[in-house]
Amino acid sequence: MSELYATIPVSARKTVPTARGHKNTGITSEVCAWTGKIVSKIEWDAAENDYRFTVSMEPHHGKGDTMELMTGLVGSKETVERLYNK
């Protein structure tokens, strides 16, 4: 059974596509524009014994900047660390 799920609830499609992930694979999504993309990942953090998320800005087709924006444990606002403006 999958532990991680991703959906695209709003798009030009008539159906809502989904993706599944596991502890050993994690799950990654990329939302792209011609000027760059936003990448969000959820991966198992063995040291924390919990899932960690990261959100970053990355180039898309050679355009855009690279920068990690935020990280933390999924479901715990106390662990969120903003990585921009540092």
Distance bins in CASP14 RR format, pairs under 12 A and 6 or more apart:
PFRMAT RR
TARGET T0000
AUTHOR 0000-0000-0000
RMODE 2
METHOD distances of the structure
MODEL  1
1 20 0 0 0 0 1 0 0 0 0 0 0
1 21 0 0 0 0 0 1 0 0 0 0 0
1 22 0 0 0 0 1 0 0 0 0 0 0
1 23 0 0 0 0 0 1 0 0 0 0 0
2 18 0 0 0 0 1 0 0 0 0 0 0
2 19 0 0 0 0 1 0 0 0 0 0 0
2 20 1 1 0 0 0 0 0 0 0 0 0
2 21 1 0 1 0 0 0 0 0 0 0 0
2 22 1 0 0 1 0 0 0 0 0 0 0
2 23 0 0 0 0 1 0 0 0 0 0 0
2 24 0 0 0 0 0 1 0 0 0 0 0
2 25 0 0 0 0 1 0 0 0 0 0 0
2 26 0 0 0 0 1 0 0 0 0 0 0
2 27 0 0 0 0 1 0 0 0 0 0 0
2 42 0 0 0 0 0 1 0 0 0 0 0
3 20 0 0 0 0 1 0 0 0 0 0 0
3 21 1 0 0 1 0 0 0 0 0 0 0
3 22 1 0 1 0 0 0 0 0 0 0 0
3 23 1 0 0 1 0 0 0 0 0 0 0
3 24 0 0 0 0 0 1 0 0 0 0 0
3 25 0 0 0 0 1 0 0 0 0 0 0
3 26 0 0 0 0 1 0 0 0 0 0 0
3 27 0 0 0 0 1 0 0 0 0 0 0
3 42 0 0 0 0 1 0 0 0 0 0 0
3 43 0 0 0 0 0 1 0 0 0 0 0
3 44 0 0 0 0 1 0 0 0 0 0 0
3 50 0 0 0 0 0 1 0 0 0 0 0
3 51 0 0 0 0 1 0 0 0 0 0 0
3 74 0 0 0 0 0 1 0 0 0 0 0
4 18 0 0 0 0 0 1 0 0 0 0 0
4 19 0 0 0 0 1 0 0 0 0 0 0
4 20 1 0 0 1 0 0 0 0 0 0 0
4 21 1 0 1 0 0 0 0 0 0 0 0
4 22 1 0 0 1 0 0 0 0 0 0 0
4 23 0 0 0 0 1 0 0 0 0 0 0
4 24 0 0 0 0 0 1 0 0 0 0 0
4 25 0 0 0 0 1 0 0 0 0 0 0
4 26 1 0 1 0 0 0 0 0 0 0 0
4 27 1 0 1 0 0 0 0 0 0 0 0
4 28 0 0 0 0 0 1 0 0 0 0 0
4 29 0 0 0 0 0 1 0 0 0 0 0
4 40 0 0 0 0 0 1 0 0 0 0 0
4 41 0 0 0 0 0 1 0 0 0 0 0
4 42 1 0 1 0 0 0 0 0 0 0 0
4 43 0 0 0 0 1 0 0 0 0 0 0
4 44 0 0 0 0 1 0 0 0 0 0 0
4 51 1 0 0 1 0 0 0 0 0 0 0
4 53 0 0 0 0 0 1 0 0 0 0 0
4 74 0 0 0 0 1 0 0 0 0 0 0
5 16 0 0 0 0 0 1 0 0 0 0 0
5 17 0 0 0 0 0 1 0 0 0 0 0
5 18 1 0 0 1 0 0 0 0 0 0 0
5 19 1 0 0 1 0 0 0 0 0 0 0
5 20 1 0 1 0 0 0 0 0 0 0 0
5 21 1 0 0 1 0 0 0 0 0 0 0
5 22 0 0 0 0 0 1 0 0 0 0 0
5 26 0 0 0 0 0 1 0 0 0 0 0
5 27 1 0 0 1 0 0 0 0 0 0 0
5 29 0 0 0 0 0 1 0 0 0 0 0
5 42 0 0 0 0 1 0 0 0 0 0 0
6 16 0 0 0 0 0 1 0 0 0 0 0
6 17 0 0 0 0 1 0 0 0 0 0 0
6 18 1 0 0 1 0 0 0 0 0 0 0
6 19 1 0 1 0 0 0 0 0 0 0 0
6 20 1 0 0 1 0 0 0 0 0 0 0
6 21 0 0 0 0 1 0 0 0 0 0 0
6 25 0 0 0 0 0 1 0 0 0 0 0
6 26 0 0 0 0 1 0 0 0 0 0 0
6 27 1 0 1 0 0 0 0 0 0 0 0
6 28 0 0 0 0 1 0 0 0 0 0 0
6 29 1 0 1 0 0 0 0 0 0 0 0
6 30 0 0 0 0 0 1 0 0 0 0 0
6 31 0 0 0 0 0 1 0 0 0 0 0
6 40 0 0 0 0 1 0 0 0 0 0 0
6 41 0 0 0 0 0 1 0 0 0 0 0
6 42 0 0 0 0 1 0 0 0 0 0 0
6 53 0 0 0 0 0 1 0 0 0 0 0
7 13 0 0 0 0 0 1 0 0 0 0 0
7 15 0 0 0 0 0 1 0 0 0 0 0
7 16 1 0 1 0 0 0 0 0 0 0 0
7 17 1 0 0 1 0 0 0 0 0 0 0
7 18 1 0 1 0 0 0 0 0 0 0 0
7 19 1 0 0 1 0 0 0 0 0 0 0
7 20 0 0 0 0 0 1 0 0 0 0 0
7 27 0 0 0 0 0 1 0 0 0 0 0
7 29 0 0 0 0 1 0 0 0 0 0 0
8 14 0 0 0 0 0 1 0 0 0 0 0
8 15 0 0 0 0 1 0 0 0 0 0 0
8 16 1 0 0 1 0 0 0 0 0 0 0
8 17 1 0 1 0 0 0 0 0 0 0 0
8 18 0 0 0 0 1 0 0 0 0 0 0
8 19 0 0 0 0 1 0 0 0 0 0 0
8 29 0 0 0 0 1 0 0 0 0 0 0
8 30 0 0 0 0 0 1 0 0 0 0 0
8 31 0 0 0 0 1 0 0 0 0 0 0
9 15 0 0 0 0 0 1 0 0 0 0 0
9 16 1 0 1 0 0 0 0 0 0 0 0
9 17 0 0 0 0 1 0 0 0 0 0 0
9 18 0 0 0 0 1 0 0 0 0 0 0
10 16 0 0 0 0 1 0 0 0 0 0 0
10 17 0 0 0 0 0 1 0 0 0 0 0
10 31 0 0 0 0 0 1 0 0 0 0 0
11 17 1 0 0 1 0 0 0 0 0 0 0
11 31 0 0 0 0 0 1 0 0 0 0 0
17 29 0 0 0 0 0 1 0 0 0 0 0
18 27 0 0 0 0 0 1 0 0 0 0 0
18 29 0 0 0 0 0 1 0 0 0 0 0
19 25 0 0 0 0 0 1 0 0 0 0 0
19 26 0 0 0 0 0 1 0 0 0 0 0
19 27 1 0 0 1 0 0 0 0 0 0 0
19 28 0 0 0 0 1 0 0 0 0 0 0
19 29 1 0 0 1 0 0 0 0 0 0 0
19 30 0 0 0 0 0 1 0 0 0 0 0
19 42 0 0 0 0 0 1 0 0 0 0 0
20 26 0 0 0 0 1 0 0 0 0 0 0
20 27 1 0 0 1 0 0 0 0 0 0 0
20 42 0 0 0 0 0 1 0 0 0 0 0
21 27 1 0 1 0 0 0 0 0 0 0 0
21 28 0 0 0 0 1 0 0 0 0 0 0
21 29 0 0 0 0 0 1 0 0 0 0 0
21 41 0 0 0 0 0 1 0 0 0 0 0
21 42 0 0 0 0 1 0 0 0 0 0 0
21 43 0 0 0 0 0 1 0 0 0 0 0
21 44 0 0 0 0 0 1 0 0 0 0 0
21 51 0 0 0 0 0 1 0 0 0 0 0
22 42 0 0 0 0 0 1 0 0 0 0 0
22 43 0 0 0 0 0 1 0 0 0 0 0
22 44 0 0 0 0 1 0 0 0 0 0 0
22 51 0 0 0 0 0 1 0 0 0 0 0
23 42 0 0 0 0 0 1 0 0 0 0 0
23 43 0 0 0 0 1 0 0 0 0 0 0
23 44 1 0 1 0 0 0 0 0 0 0 0
23 45 0 0 0 0 0 1 0 0 0 0 0
23 46 0 0 0 0 1 0 0 0 0 0 0
23 49 0 0 0 0 0 1 0 0 0 0 0
23 50 0 0 0 0 0 1 0 0 0 0 0
23 51 0 0 0 0 1 0 0 0 0 0 0
23 52 0 0 0 0 0 1 0 0 0 0 0
24 43 0 0 0 0 1 0 0 0 0 0 0
24 44 1 0 0 1 0 0 0 0 0 0 0
24 46 0 0 0 0 0 1 0 0 0 0 0
25 41 0 0 0 0 0 1 0 0 0 0 0
25 42 0 0 0 0 0 1 0 0 0 0 0
25 43 0 0 0 0 1 0 0 0 0 0 0
25 44 0 0 0 0 1 0 0 0 0 0 0
26 40 0 0 0 0 0 1 0 0 0 0 0
26 41 1 0 0 1 0 0 0 0 0 0 0
26 42 1 0 1 0 0 0 0 0 0 0 0
26 43 1 0 1 0 0 0 0 0 0 0 0
26 44 1 0 0 1 0 0 0 0 0 0 0
26 45 0 0 0 0 0 1 0 0 0 0 0
26 51 0 0 0 0 1 0 0 0 0 0 0
26 52 0 0 0 0 0 1 0 0 0 0 0
26 53 0 0 0 0 0 1 0 0 0 0 0
26 54 0 0 0 0 0 1 0 0 0 0 0
26 74 0 0 0 0 0 1 0 0 0 0 0
27 39 0 0 0 0 0 1 0 0 0 0 0
27 40 0 0 0 0 1 0 0 0 0 0 0
27 41 1 0 0 1 0 0 0 0 0 0 0
27 42 1 0 1 0 0 0 0 0 0 0 0
27 43 0 0 0 0 1 0 0 0 0 0 0
27 44 0 0 0 0 0 1 0 0 0 0 0
27 51 0 0 0 0 1 0 0 0 0 0 0
27 53 0 0 0 0 1 0 0 0 0 0 0
27 54 0 0 0 0 0 1 0 0 0 0 0
27 74 0 0 0 0 0 1 0 0 0 0 0
28 37 0 0 0 0 0 1 0 0 0 0 0
28 38 0 0 0 0 0 1 0 0 0 0 0
28 39 1 0 0 1 0 0 0 0 0 0 0
28 40 1 0 0 1 0 0 0 0 0 0 0
28 41 1 0 1 0 0 0 0 0 0 0 0
28 42 0 0 0 0 1 0 0 0 0 0 0
28 43 0 0 0 0 1 0 0 0 0 0 0
28 53 0 0 0 0 0 1 0 0 0 0 0
28 54 0 0 0 0 1 0 0 0 0 0 0
28 55 0 0 0 0 0 1 0 0 0 0 0
28 56 0 0 0 0 0 1 0 0 0 0 0
28 58 0 0 0 0 0 1 0 0 0 0 0
29 37 0 0 0 0 1 0 0 0 0 0 0
29 38 0 0 0 0 1 0 0 0 0 0 0
29 39 1 0 0 1 0 0 0 0 0 0 0
29 40 1 0 1 0 0 0 0 0 0 0 0
29 41 1 0 0 1 0 0 0 0 0 0 0
29 42 0 0 0 0 1 0 0 0 0 0 0
29 53 0 0 0 0 0 1 0 0 0 0 0
29 54 0 0 0 0 0 1 0 0 0 0 0
29 55 0 0 0 0 1 0 0 0 0 0 0
29 56 0 0 0 0 0 1 0 0 0 0 0
30 36 0 0 0 0 1 0 0 0 0 0 0
30 37 1 0 1 0 0 0 0 0 0 0 0
30 38 1 0 0 1 0 0 0 0 0 0 0
30 39 1 0 1 0 0 0 0 0 0 0 0
30 40 0 0 0 0 1 0 0 0 0 0 0
30 41 0 0 0 0 1 0 0 0 0 0 0
30 55 0 0 0 0 0 1 0 0 0 0 0
30 56 0 0 0 0 0 1 0 0 0 0 0
30 57 0 0 0 0 0 1 0 0 0 0 0
30 58 1 0 0 1 0 0 0 0 0 0 0
30 59 0 0 0 0 0 1 0 0 0 0 0
30 60 0 0 0 0 1 0 0 0 0 0 0
30 61 0 0 0 0 0 1 0 0 0 0 0
31 37 1 0 0 1 0 0 0 0 0 0 0
31 38 1 0 1 0 0 0 0 0 0 0 0
31 39 0 0 0 0 1 0 0 0 0 0 0
31 40 1 0 0 1 0 0 0 0 0 0 0
31 55 0 0 0 0 0 1 0 0 0 0 0
31 56 0 0 0 0 0 1 0 0 0 0 0
31 57 0 0 0 0 0 1 0 0 0 0 0
31 58 0 0 0 0 0 1 0 0 0 0 0
31 60 0 0 0 0 1 0 0 0 0 0 0
32 38 0 0 0 0 1 0 0 0 0 0 0
32 39 0 0 0 0 1 0 0 0 0 0 0
32 57 0 0 0 0 0 1 0 0 0 0 0
32 58 0 0 0 0 1 0 0 0 0 0 0
32 59 0 0 0 0 0 1 0 0 0 0 0
32 60 1 0 1 0 0 0 0 0 0 0 0
32 61 0 0 0 0 1 0 0 0 0 0 0
32 62 0 0 0 0 0 1 0 0 0 0 0
32 63 0 0 0 0 0 1 0 0 0 0 0
32 64 0 0 0 0 0 1 0 0 0 0 0
33 57 0 0 0 0 0 1 0 0 0 0 0
33 58 0 0 0 0 0 1 0 0 0 0 0
33 59 0 0 0 0 0 1 0 0 0 0 0
33 60 1 0 0 1 0 0 0 0 0 0 0
33 61 0 0 0 0 0 1 0 0 0 0 0
33 63 0 0 0 0 1 0 0 0 0 0 0
33 64 0 0 0 0 1 0 0 0 0 0 0
34 59 0 0 0 0 0 1 0 0 0 0 0
34 60 1 0 0 1 0 0 0 0 0 0 0
34 61 1 0 0 1 0 0 0 0 0 0 0
34 62 0 0 0 0 1 0 0 0 0 0 0
34 63 1 0 0 1 0 0 0 0 0 0 0
34 64 0 0 0 0 1 0 0 0 0 0 0
35 57 0 0 0 0 0 1 0 0 0 0 0
35 58 0 0 0 0 0 1 0 0 0 0 0
35 59 0 0 0 0 1 0 0 0 0 0 0
35 60 1 0 0 1 0 0 0 0 0 0 0
35 61 0 0 0 0 1 0 0 0 0 0 0
35 62 0 0 0 0 1 0 0 0 0 0 0
35 63 1 0 1 0 0 0 0 0 0 0 0
35 64 1 0 1 0 0 0 0 0 0 0 0
35 65 0 0 0 0 1 0 0 0 0 0 0
36 56 0 0 0 0 0 1 0 0 0 0 0
36 57 1 0 0 1 0 0 0 0 0 0 0
36 58 1 0 0 1 0 0 0 0 0 0 0
36 59 1 0 1 0 0 0 0 0 0 0 0
36 60 1 1 0 0 0 0 0 0 0 0 0
36 61 1 0 0 1 0 0 0 0 0 0 0
36 62 0 0 0 0 1 0 0 0 0 0 0
36 63 1 0 1 0 0 0 0 0 0 0 0
36 64 1 0 1 0 0 0 0 0 0 0 0
36 65 1 0 0 1 0 0 0 0 0 0 0
36 66 0 0 0 0 1 0 0 0 0 0 0
36 67 0 0 0 0 0 1 0 0 0 0 0
37 55 0 0 0 0 0 1 0 0 0 0 0
37 56 0 0 0 0 1 0 0 0 0 0 0
37 57 1 0 0 1 0 0 0 0 0 0 0
37 58 1 0 1 0 0 0 0 0 0 0 0
37 59 1 0 0 1 0 0 0 0 0 0 0
37 60 1 0 1 0 0 0 0 0 0 0 0
37 61 0 0 0 0 1 0 0 0 0 0 0
37 62 0 0 0 0 0 1 0 0 0 0 0
37 63 0 0 0 0 1 0 0 0 0 0 0
37 64 0 0 0 0 1 0 0 0 0 0 0
37 65 0 0 0 0 0 1 0 0 0 0 0
37 66 0 0 0 0 0 1 0 0 0 0 0
37 67 0 0 0 0 0 1 0 0 0 0 0
38 54 0 0 0 0 0 1 0 0 0 0 0
38 55 1 0 0 1 0 0 0 0 0 0 0
38 56 1 0 0 1 0 0 0 0 0 0 0
38 57 1 0 1 0 0 0 0 0 0 0 0
38 58 1 0 0 1 0 0 0 0 0 0 0
38 59 0 0 0 0 0 1 0 0 0 0 0
38 60 0 0 0 0 1 0 0 0 0 0 0
38 64 0 0 0 0 0 1 0 0 0 0 0
38 65 0 0 0 0 0 1 0 0 0 0 0
38 66 0 0 0 0 0 1 0 0 0 0 0
38 67 0 0 0 0 0 1 0 0 0 0 0
38 68 0 0 0 0 0 1 0 0 0 0 0
38 69 0 0 0 0 1 0 0 0 0 0 0
38 70 0 0 0 0 0 1 0 0 0 0 0
39 53 0 0 0 0 0 1 0 0 0 0 0
39 54 0 0 0 0 1 0 0 0 0 0 0
39 55 1 0 0 1 0 0 0 0 0 0 0
39 56 1 0 1 0 0 0 0 0 0 0 0
39 57 1 0 0 1 0 0 0 0 0 0 0
39 58 1 0 1 0 0 0 0 0 0 0 0
39 59 0 0 0 0 0 1 0 0 0 0 0
39 60 0 0 0 0 1 0 0 0 0 0 0
39 66 0 0 0 0 1 0 0 0 0 0 0
39 67 0 0 0 0 0 1 0 0 0 0 0
39 68 0 0 0 0 1 0 0 0 0 0 0
39 69 0 0 0 0 1 0 0 0 0 0 0
39 70 0 0 0 0 0 1 0 0 0 0 0
40 52 0 0 0 0 0 1 0 0 0 0 0
40 53 1 0 0 1 0 0 0 0 0 0 0
40 54 1 0 0 1 0 0 0 0 0 0 0
40 55 1 0 1 0 0 0 0 0 0 0 0
40 56 0 0 0 0 1 0 0 0 0 0 0
40 57 0 0 0 0 0 1 0 0 0 0 0
40 58 0 0 0 0 0 1 0 0 0 0 0
40 68 0 0 0 0 0 1 0 0 0 0 0
40 69 0 0 0 0 1 0 0 0 0 0 0
40 70 0 0 0 0 1 0 0 0 0 0 0
40 71 0 0 0 0 0 1 0 0 0 0 0
40 72 0 0 0 0 0 1 0 0 0 0 0
40 74 0 0 0 0 0 1 0 0 0 0 0
41 51 0 0 0 0 1 0 0 0 0 0 0
41 52 0 0 0 0 1 0 0 0 0 0 0
41 53 1 0 0 1 0 0 0 0 0 0 0
41 54 1 0 1 0 0 0 0 0 0 0 0
41 55 1 0 0 1 0 0 0 0 0 0 0
41 56 0 0 0 0 1 0 0 0 0 0 0
41 58 0 0 0 0 0 1 0 0 0 0 0
41 68 0 0 0 0 0 1 0 0 0 0 0
41 69 0 0 0 0 0 1 0 0 0 0 0
41 70 0 0 0 0 0 1 0 0 0 0 0
41 71 0 0 0 0 1 0 0 0 0 0 0
41 72 0 0 0 0 0 1 0 0 0 0 0
41 74 0 0 0 0 0 1 0 0 0 0 0
42 50 0 0 0 0 0 1 0 0 0 0 0
42 51 1 0 1 0 0 0 0 0 0 0 0
42 52 1 0 0 1 0 0 0 0 0 0 0
42 53 1 0 1 0 0 0 0 0 0 0 0
42 54 0 0 0 0 1 0 0 0 0 0 0
42 55 0 0 0 0 0 1 0 0 0 0 0
42 71 0 0 0 0 0 1 0 0 0 0 0
42 72 0 0 0 0 0 1 0 0 0 0 0
42 73 0 0 0 0 0 1 0 0 0 0 0
42 74 1 0 0 1 0 0 0 0 0 0 0
42 75 0 0 0 0 0 1 0 0 0 0 0
43 50 0 0 0 0 0 1 0 0 0 0 0
43 51 1 0 0 1 0 0 0 0 0 0 0
43 52 1 0 1 0 0 0 0 0 0 0 0
43 53 0 0 0 0 1 0 0 0 0 0 0
43 54 1 0 0 1 0 0 0 0 0 0 0
43 71 0 0 0 0 0 1 0 0 0 0 0
43 72 0 0 0 0 0 1 0 0 0 0 0
43 73 0 0 0 0 0 1 0 0 0 0 0
43 74 0 0 0 0 1 0 0 0 0 0 0
44 50 1 0 0 1 0 0 0 0 0 0 0
44 51 1 0 0 1 0 0 0 0 0 0 0
44 52 1 0 0 1 0 0 0 0 0 0 0
44 53 0 0 0 0 0 1 0 0 0 0 0
44 73 0 0 0 0 0 1 0 0 0 0 0
44 74 0 0 0 0 0 1 0 0 0 0 0
45 51 1 0 0 1 0 0 0 0 0 0 0
45 52 1 0 1 0 0 0 0 0 0 0 0
45 53 0 0 0 0 1 0 0 0 0 0 0
45 54 0 0 0 0 0 1 0 0 0 0 0
45 71 0 0 0 0 1 0 0 0 0 0 0
45 72 0 0 0 0 1 0 0 0 0 0 0
45 73 1 0 0 1 0 0 0 0 0 0 0
45 74 0 0 0 0 1 0 0 0 0 0 0
45 76 0 0 0 0 0 1 0 0 0 0 0
45 79 0 0 0 0 0 1 0 0 0 0 0
46 52 0 0 0 0 0 1 0 0 0 0 0
47 73 0 0 0 0 0 1 0 0 0 0 0
48 71 0 0 0 0 0 1 0 0 0 0 0
48 72 0 0 0 0 1 0 0 0 0 0 0
48 73 1 0 0 1 0 0 0 0 0 0 0
48 74 0 0 0 0 0 1 0 0 0 0 0
48 75 0 0 0 0 0 1 0 0 0 0 0
48 76 0 0 0 0 1 0 0 0 0 0 0
48 79 0 0 0 0 1 0 0 0 0 0 0
49 73 0 0 0 0 1 0 0 0 0 0 0
50 72 0 0 0 0 1 0 0 0 0 0 0
50 73 1 0 1 0 0 0 0 0 0 0 0
50 74 1 0 0 1 0 0 0 0 0 0 0
50 75 0 0 0 0 1 0 0 0 0 0 0
50 76 1 0 0 1 0 0 0 0 0 0 0
50 79 0 0 0 0 1 0 0 0 0 0 0
51 71 0 0 0 0 0 1 0 0 0 0 0
51 72 0 0 0 0 1 0 0 0 0 0 0
51 73 1 0 0 1 0 0 0 0 0 0 0
51 74 1 0 1 0 0 0 0 0 0 0 0
51 75 0 0 0 0 1 0 0 0 0 0 0
51 76 0 0 0 0 1 0 0 0 0 0 0
51 79 0 0 0 0 0 1 0 0 0 0 0
52 70 0 0 0 0 0 1 0 0 0 0 0
52 71 1 0 0 1 0 0 0 0 0 0 0
52 72 1 0 1 0 0 0 0 0 0 0 0
52 73 1 0 1 0 0 0 0 0 0 0 0
52 74 1 0 0 1 0 0 0 0 0 0 0
52 75 0 0 0 0 0 1 0 0 0 0 0
52 76 0 0 0 0 1 0 0 0 0 0 0
52 79 0 0 0 0 1 0 0 0 0 0 0
52 80 0 0 0 0 0 1 0 0 0 0 0
52 81 0 0 0 0 0 1 0 0 0 0 0
53 68 0 0 0 0 0 1 0 0 0 0 0
53 69 0 0 0 0 0 1 0 0 0 0 0
53 70 1 0 0 1 0 0 0 0 0 0 0
53 71 1 0 0 1 0 0 0 0 0 0 0
53 72 1 0 1 0 0 0 0 0 0 0 0
53 73 1 0 0 1 0 0 0 0 0 0 0
53 74 1 0 1 0 0 0 0 0 0 0 0
53 75 0 0 0 0 1 0 0 0 0 0 0
53 76 0 0 0 0 0 1 0 0 0 0 0
53 77 0 0 0 0 0 1 0 0 0 0 0
53 79 0 0 0 0 1 0 0 0 0 0 0
53 80 0 0 0 0 1 0 0 0 0 0 0
53 81 0 0 0 0 0 1 0 0 0 0 0
54 67 0 0 0 0 0 1 0 0 0 0 0
54 68 1 0 0 1 0 0 0 0 0 0 0
54 69 0 0 0 0 1 0 0 0 0 0 0
54 70 1 0 0 1 0 0 0 0 0 0 0
54 71 1 0 1 0 0 0 0 0 0 0 0
54 72 1 0 0 1 0 0 0 0 0 0 0
54 73 0 0 0 0 0 1 0 0 0 0 0
54 74 0 0 0 0 0 1 0 0 0 0 0
54 80 0 0 0 0 0 1 0 0 0 0 0
54 81 0 0 0 0 0 1 0 0 0 0 0
54 82 0 0 0 0 0 1 0 0 0 0 0
54 83 0 0 0 0 1 0 0 0 0 0 0
55 67 0 0 0 0 0 1 0 0 0 0 0
55 68 1 0 0 1 0 0 0 0 0 0 0
55 69 1 0 1 0 0 0 0 0 0 0 0
55 70 1 0 1 0 0 0 0 0 0 0 0
55 71 1 0 0 1 0 0 0 0 0 0 0
55 72 0 0 0 0 1 0 0 0 0 0 0
55 74 0 0 0 0 0 1 0 0 0 0 0
55 80 0 0 0 0 0 1 0 0 0 0 0
55 81 0 0 0 0 0 1 0 0 0 0 0
55 82 0 0 0 0 1 0 0 0 0 0 0
55 83 0 0 0 0 1 0 0 0 0 0 0
55 84 0 0 0 0 1 0 0 0 0 0 0
56 64 0 0 0 0 0 1 0 0 0 0 0
56 65 0 0 0 0 0 1 0 0 0 0 0
56 66 1 0 0 1 0 0 0 0 0 0 0
56 67 1 0 0 1 0 0 0 0 0 0 0
56 68 1 0 1 0 0 0 0 0 0 0 0
56 69 1 0 1 0 0 0 0 0 0 0 0
56 70 0 0 0 0 1 0 0 0 0 0 0
56 71 0 0 0 0 1 0 0 0 0 0 0
56 83 0 0 0 0 1 0 0 0 0 0 0
56 84 0 0 0 0 1 0 0 0 0 0 0
57 63 0 0 0 0 0 1 0 0 0 0 0
57 64 1 0 0 1 0 0 0 0 0 0 0
57 65 1 0 0 1 0 0 0 0 0 0 0
57 66 1 0 0 1 0 0 0 0 0 0 0
57 67 1 0 1 0 0 0 0 0 0 0 0
57 68 0 0 0 0 1 0 0 0 0 0 0
57 69 1 0 0 1 0 0 0 0 0 0 0
57 70 0 0 0 0 0 1 0 0 0 0 0
57 83 0 0 0 0 0 1 0 0 0 0 0
57 84 0 0 0 0 1 0 0 0 0 0 0
58 64 1 0 0 1 0 0 0 0 0 0 0
58 65 0 0 0 0 1 0 0 0 0 0 0
58 66 1 0 1 0 0 0 0 0 0 0 0
58 67 0 0 0 0 1 0 0 0 0 0 0
58 68 0 0 0 0 1 0 0 0 0 0 0
58 69 0 0 0 0 0 1 0 0 0 0 0
59 65 1 0 0 1 0 0 0 0 0 0 0
59 66 1 0 0 1 0 0 0 0 0 0 0
59 67 0 0 0 0 0 1 0 0 0 0 0
60 66 0 0 0 0 0 1 0 0 0 0 0
65 84 0 0 0 0 0 1 0 0 0 0 0
66 83 0 0 0 0 0 1 0 0 0 0 0
67 82 0 0 0 0 0 1 0 0 0 0 0
67 83 1 0 0 1 0 0 0 0 0 0 0
67 84 1 0 0 1 0 0 0 0 0 0 0
67 85 0 0 0 0 0 1 0 0 0 0 0
67 86 0 0 0 0 0 1 0 0 0 0 0
68 81 0 0 0 0 1 0 0 0 0 0 0
68 82 0 0 0 0 1 0 0 0 0 0 0
68 83 1 0 1 0 0 0 0 0 0 0 0
68 84 1 0 0 1 0 0 0 0 0 0 0
68 85 0 0 0 0 0 1 0 0 0 0 0
68 86 0 0 0 0 1 0 0 0 0 0 0
69 80 0 0 0 0 0 1 0 0 0 0 0
69 81 0 0 0 0 0 1 0 0 0 0 0
69 82 1 0 0 1 0 0 0 0 0 0 0
69 83 1 0 1 0 0 0 0 0 0 0 0
69 84 1 0 1 0 0 0 0 0 0 0 0
69 85 0 0 0 0 1 0 0 0 0 0 0
69 86 0 0 0 0 0 1 0 0 0 0 0
70 77 0 0 0 0 0 1 0 0 0 0 0
70 79 0 0 0 0 0 1 0 0 0 0 0
70 80 1 0 0 1 0 0 0 0 0 0 0
70 81 1 0 0 1 0 0 0 0 0 0 0
70 82 1 0 1 0 0 0 0 0 0 0 0
70 83 1 0 0 1 0 0 0 0 0 0 0
70 84 1 0 0 1 0 0 0 0 0 0 0
70 85 0 0 0 0 0 1 0 0 0 0 0
70 86 0 0 0 0 0 1 0 0 0 0 0
71 79 0 0 0 0 1 0 0 0 0 0 0
71 80 1 0 0 1 0 0 0 0 0 0 0
71 81 1 0 1 0 0 0 0 0 0 0 0
71 82 0 0 0 0 1 0 0 0 0 0 0
71 83 1 0 0 1 0 0 0 0 0 0 0
71 84 0 0 0 0 0 1 0 0 0 0 0
72 78 0 0 0 0 1 0 0 0 0 0 0
72 79 1 0 1 0 0 0 0 0 0 0 0
72 80 1 0 1 0 0 0 0 0 0 0 0
72 81 1 0 0 1 0 0 0 0 0 0 0
72 82 0 0 0 0 1 0 0 0 0 0 0
72 83 0 0 0 0 0 1 0 0 0 0 0
73 79 1 0 1 0 0 0 0 0 0 0 0
73 80 0 0 0 0 1 0 0 0 0 0 0
73 81 0 0 0 0 0 1 0 0 0 0 0
74 80 0 0 0 0 0 1 0 0 0 0 0
END
